[in-house]
Amino acid sequence: MAQVLEFKLPDLGEGLTEAEIVRWLVQVGDVVAVDQPVVEVETAKAMVEVPCPYGGVVTARFGEEGAELPVGAPLLTVAVGEGAEGHRPAADPGTDGGAARAGEQPGAGERRSEGSGNVLVGYGTSEAPARRRRVRPQGRASGAAAGSGTAGAGTAGSGTAGAGPSGAGVPGRANGRVRAAEPVDGPVPVISPLVRRLARENDLDLRELTGSGPDGLILRADVEYALRAAAAQGGRAVREAGPHPDGTVREQALAATAGAAATGSAGSTGSAVPPGDVRIPLKGVRGAVADKLARSRREIPDATCWVDADATELMRARAAMNAASGPKISLVALLARICTAALARFPELNSTVDTQAREIVRFDHVHLGFAAQTDRGLVVPVVRDAHARDAEALTSEFARLTEAARAGRLTPGELTGGTFTLNNYGVFGVDGSTPIVNHPEAAMLGVGRIVPKPWVHEGELAVRQVVQLSLTFDHRVCDGGTAGGFLRYVADCVEQPAVLLRTL
């Protein structure tokens, strides 16, 4: 007899407590194998696929795409063991649970059903099978995949989750709109805890809404549009506000809704968002960066010093290295090698402040972070044990982490644990900056663009390749003399790379 098992959002590690559903990789009724990725989620650290530890038939999904779930909240349920096929919805080309799926392999229900138990986000699981291709039935609406499957089990903090009212209890669509519904008995067709919270914070009765999701499921877009309509109409009855005529909520509607929700209720006296203005939620990577930068400015008494340096010889040294046989050496790798040598001479800057113990902790290793701009925002991948790597190894690791950052594949472990950060803002075409220290580190080296400038070289005016270097540091770990000594050593190595030979 089949057993229905609940798979919850696993412990994400690195202090992460929630994740946002980016994309479901399975539908209700799909057959999944042990360790098969079932959902793609975005945390404050990275965007990764979560594998399911059970093999069987998916009977329910919890949360629509875009919803944020806390660790421990149900993700989906899976029917495992003999008879699991009986839990698949009857064939219906208009539902997620259609049984007639082209591309399914015979005997799929006979796969292993035991759990692997290894599902930490960002670390994957062992022997993940190839993802089974599935062909969608003809005629299914393209937006159906964004809805959540029906479930009979309750979700954490969201009451009873179940199939939305169907048949006579749910008004149908008319001209692309979902008509308002009178309050109904039975469970409210809501699965997402985020939707319930948004409605609760704004005194909105979900029983007065009819959802635009599958089987009348109330989505976040329905609540946001209702709140926006209430705010715009000066508190008129929410039930008069249906979803957007095309079934979606446009960017301005989302912006206005966010403004109404931020004031505490849709009918509050706050000023309305002017047309054309956009509110962008601070969540995911951007939200994590905002929190860290704000915390850094609150807690760290930072100071910045800078110096111009003649980088002509460094550029010549790199050109000579790349002219020889072997892999090419990147400029950032040479700068990283200079940083590790400078930190060996000035270890005060390779440290952190333990505010609870009122102690400065100096590290015996250099985990070098470097700022990388991506489509998802600013991230700081970390090169582990940078002090033990040569220029070739550093070049390779920088390239690997940069590619992973752009693809959103960085794991939490690759984004944390740094002890010092290298920020090459020169790639943006700027000369200088006063960057914010990457909390809880104690210092950051900034590198501007390298450009030809007039420079006095060997007593004569010449055109040289000049770069501005800046050091932002936590004044609690050292004084200006130490910071100046570190920056001067870096500048000397840039001007005369042979200085590094003394530390090799």
N, C-alpha and C positions, 0 to 999 in steps of 0.2 A: 504494500500500500504506500502511495506517495506521501511524503512528508513535506510540508511547506516551511522553509527556513527563511528567516529575515536577515538580510545583509545590511549592516549599518555603516555609516561613514566612519572609516577607521581613524585611529589616532594618527594625526598628521606629523607629529614630532616637531621639533624646533620651536615649541611654544605656540604652534598654530592651533586655533580652536574652531575654525569654520572654513567653509569653502563654498564657492559659487558654482552651480551647475552650468557649464558652458555648452555641452552637447551630449545628448544621449546616444550611445552606440548600439543599443538594443531596443526592441519594441516588446510590448506585452505579447506573450505567446511565442517569442523566440526561444530556441534551444541554445543554451550556453554551455561551454565547457569550463572545467576548473581552471582558474587563473586567466580566463578570457576578459579583456578590458570591456567594461560595460558602460562607463560614463567618463567624460572628460570634465575635470573640474579645475578651477583656478583658485589658488590660494594667494595670500599676500606674498608668497615667495616664488611660485612658479605655476605653470599650467601643465597638468599631467593627466594620464589616463589611470583610472582605478580598476584593478582586476577583481573579479568576483571569486571568492574561495569555494563556491559551490557549483556543481554541474547539474543541469536540469532545465526546466521550463520556467521562464520568467512569467510570474503571475501578476505582478503589480510593480509600478514605479512610483516613487514619492518625490514630488517637486518638479516644477516645470523648468525649462531652460531659463537661466537668469536668476533663479531663486538661490538664496544663501542658506545653507544648512549647517547647524553646529555638529561638532564631532559627537558621534553616538546616535544621531538621528537616522531613521531608516532610509535606505537608498532604494532597495527593491526587495521583493520576495521571490523565492525560487522553489518550485516543486521538484523534489528529488526522489529517486528510488522508483520501484515498479509502479506503474500506473500514472507516472508524471505526465504522460501524453494526454491523459484525461483532463488535465487542468488547462489545456490550451483552449482558447475560445473557439466556438464553432466558426466554420468558414463563413466569412462575410467580407467581401472586397472593400467595404466602406469603413472597416474598423481596424484598429491596431492589432487585434487578436486574430486576424484572418488566418486560417490554417493552411489554405492553398497558397503556399509561397514557392514560386519557382526558384530553383537553385538550392533547396534544402537537400541534404544528402540523406539517403535511407540509413536508418539505424542511429540517427543523431541522438535519440533519446537514450541510447545505451552507453553514452559516455560516462566517465567517472563522476560520481556524485559526492565524493568526500571532499572536505574543504582543505585548502592548503594552509590557511591561517597566516599567510605572509602577504599582507596587503597594505603596507605603509606607503603613503603617497610619496612619489618621487624616488622610491627605491625598487618598485616593480616586484615581480614574483618570478620564481624559477620556472623554466620551460613553458613560457607563455605560448599557447598554440597560435597558429595563423588564424586571422580573423575570417570567419565564414562570410562569404558574400551573400547578400540577400537582395532579391529583386522585389521592389514594391509592387503591389497589385495595381493594375491599371485603374485609373479613375480616382485614386485617393487624393484628397486635398493635400497640397504641399505643406500646409501649416499643421497637419495632424501630428507630425512627429514632435512638435514642440509641446504638445499636451502631455499630461501624465496619465498613466494607466489607472484603471480602477483598482481599488483595494478595499478589503474588508477589515484590515487591521488598522489600529489607531496609530498616528504618528506622534512623536514626542512633541508636546507643547502645542499640538494643533487639533486636539479633539479627535473625533472619529473620522477617519478618512474612508470614503466609500465612493461607489459609483454615483455620479450626480443623478438627480431625479430625471426620469425619462418618461416618454409617452405623454399622457395627458397632463402630467404635473409640470412640464417644462414648455413654455411658449417657444415656437420655432422662430427661425430667422425670417425677416421680411425686408426685401430690398437691401440685403447686406447688413441690416441692423439686428440686434438682439433686443426684443421687446422686454420692457420691465416686467417683473413678476410680483405677484402678491406674496406676502410672507407664507412660507410653506412649512408643513410639519416634517419631522424627520431630520436626519443629519444635513448640515449645510454642505453643499458640494464644493468644498475647498480642501486642498491637500497641503499647499505650501504654508509653513508657519510664518513666512514673511508676509503673505497676503493677509493672514489673520491679524498679525501685529499692526500692519498698516491701517487696517480697518478699525481695530480697537483703539489705536492712538488718536484717531480722528472721529470717534463716536459714530461710526458707520455700521448700520445693521446689515450684515451680509445676507440675511434672509430676504431682504428687499431687492436683491440684485439677481439677475439671471446671467450666468456666465457665458462667454463666447467660446469656451474650450469644448473639448469632446464631451458629449452627454451633459452639457450645461455646466461644466467645470468652471468655477470662478477663477480667473487669472488675475495677476497683478495689474495688467492693463485695464481690466474692467474696473477695479477699485480706483486706480489713478484717474481714469476718465470721469468716473462718477464724482470724485473729489474736485476735480478741475471744474466740472460743470456746476457743482454746488458753490464753489468760490466765485465763479464768474457771474452766477445768477443771484448772488446775495443771499445764499442760504435757502433757495427753493428746494422743494422735496427732491431727495436724491433719486427717488424711483423714476423721475422724469428724465433722468440722464441715462441714455443707453450708450453702448460702446461707439466708437468712431464709425462713421458710415462705411468705411472700407474694412472694418473689422480689426483695425490696428490703432495704435496711439502714436501720433506723429511726434516729432522731436519737440515741437513747441508745447504740445499737450503734456509730455513727460516733464518738461522744464517747469511749467506752471504748476503741475501736481506736486513736484518736489518742493516748490516754494510754499504751497498750501500746507503740506505735511510738516514742513519745518517750523511753522508757526504754532503747531500744536493741534489745530483743528481746521477743517475746511471753511468754517464759518467765522474764523477769527478776524480781527480788525486789521491785520497786516496788509500792506499795500500789495496789489497784484503785480505779477511780473509783467513788465511791458512787452508787447509783441516784438518778437525778434530776439529777445534775450534768451540765453540758454543756461540751464543749470546742469552741471556735470557732477555726478556722484563721486565722492572721494572713496573709492573702494578698490579692492584688488591690489595690484602692484602700486598704483598711484596713491591709494589710501595709505598703504604701508610706508611708502616713502615720505608722505606728508607727516605721518605720525613720528617717524624717526627724526626727520629734520627739525620738527617742532620740539621734540624732546632734547635734541642736541643743543638747540639754542637756549632752552630753559636751564639745562643742567651744566653745560660746559662753558667755562669762561675762556673763550677762544681768543687768539690773537694771530695776526698774519704779518709775515715779513716777506720781502721779495728782493730779487736781484736779476739784473740782465747778465746774460752769459754769451760768449762767442762759441757757437756750436759748429763752427766750420770744420774743426779737426774731428769732431765726433761723426759728422756726416761723411768725411773722407774715410774714416776708419770703417764705417758701415759699408761704404761702397767697396772698399778693399776686401772685406769679408765676403761680400756677395759676388765679387769677381772670381773668387776661388771656388773650387768644386765643393759641393755639398748643399744642404738646404739654405735658403735665404734667411737672413736674420732681420727681424723687424726692429724699427726704432724703439718701440715701446718695450721690447725685450732688453735692449741696451740700457734704457732708462731704469727698468726694473732691476737690472744687475747693479746699477749705480746705487739705487735705493737700498738694496740689501747690504751693500758694502758700507754705506753711510750709517745704517742702523746698527751695524756691528760696532762702529766707533761711538755712536750716540744711542745706546739702548734705552735711554729714558723715553724716547719717542715711540718705541715699540712696546707700549704698555696700555693699561687701562686703570681707571680709578674705581675701587670698590667702595662705594659710598656708605654701605652698611657697616663695613669693618673700618672705614676711614683709613684705607691702605691703598698704596699704588702697587699694582701687580705688573711686574716686568716679565715678558715672555722670552723663553729661550729658543723660540722658532719665529719665523716670519711667514705668516699667511697673508700674502699680498693681494688686496682687493684692487680692482680697477673699474672705473666708471664706464658703463656701456649704455648708450642710448638705443632704445628699441621702440618698436611700434606700440608696445604695451607700457612704455615709460622707462624711467631711469632705473637700471639695476646695477648691482656691484658684484660680479662673480669674483670668486676667491681662488687664487693659485696657491695650493697647499705647499708648504715647505719651499717657498721660493728661494730661500737662502741656499738651498742645496742643489739648485738647478743652474746649468750654464745657459748661455744666450740661446743656443739651439733648442734646448728643452723648454725654455721659457717661451720662445716663439711658437713652438708647437702647441703648448698649453693655452696661450693667449688666443690662438686661432680656434682651437676646439671650443673653448668657453664662449667666445664671441659668437660663433655659429650657433651654439646651443641657446644663447641668450636671444638671438634674433628669431629663432624658431620656437621660442617659449618652452624649451625642453630642459632648462636648468632645474636641478633637484634642490630641495631645501638645503642639503649639505653643501652644495656648491655656491650658495648665496649667503652663508653665515660663517662665523668663526674668524673673520679677518682681523689682523692686528695692526695693519697700516694700509692706507689707500693711495694709489697713484691715479691722478685725474688728468688726462690729456685733453684739456678743453681746446687746445690749439686746432683740433680737427674741425671746430666750428668757425675757424677764421678769426679768433680773438687773441689778443696778446696777453691779457691778464685777468685775474679773478680773485675773489676772496671767498673760496668755497666753505661750506659748512662741514665740520668734522663729522665723519661717519660714526655716529654713536654705536657702541661704547669705546671706539678706538680713541687714540689720543692725538693723532696727527694725520695730515694729508698733504702730499706734494702735488702742486699744480704745475702743468707745463703748457705754455702758450704756443702759438704758431712760430715756426722758424722761418724768418724772412730776411732778405738782404737789407742791411742797414749800414750807414757810415759808422766806422769803428776805428779807434786808434789801435793799430796792430804794429808792434815792434817800433814804436815811436813815430809811425806815419799813419796818415788817414787812409783807410782802405774800406772797401765794401766787403762786409763779412756776413755770415749767416748767424743772426742773433735771435736768441730766445729769452723770454722772461720766465723765471722760475719763482714760484711762491710756496710758502710753507704756512699752513694754518695749523695751530697746535693748541692743546689744552694747557693753559698756563699753570694748572695745578701740578703737572708732572715735571715741569722744568721751567727755568727762567729764560729770558731773551738770549743770554750768552750761549746756552746749549742749542737753542733753536737756530741762532745765527751761525754757530759752528757747523751744524748739520747742513744748512743750506749752502754755506760757503764750500764745504767739501763736495757737495753735489755739483755745484757750479765749476769747481776745479776739475772734476772728472769729465764734465761736459766739454770744457775748454781743452783739457789735456787728458785724453783717455788712457794714456800710459800711466797715470796716477793709480789706476785700478790694479796695475800689476803688483803693487805693494801688498795688496790684500788677497792675491790669488795663490 
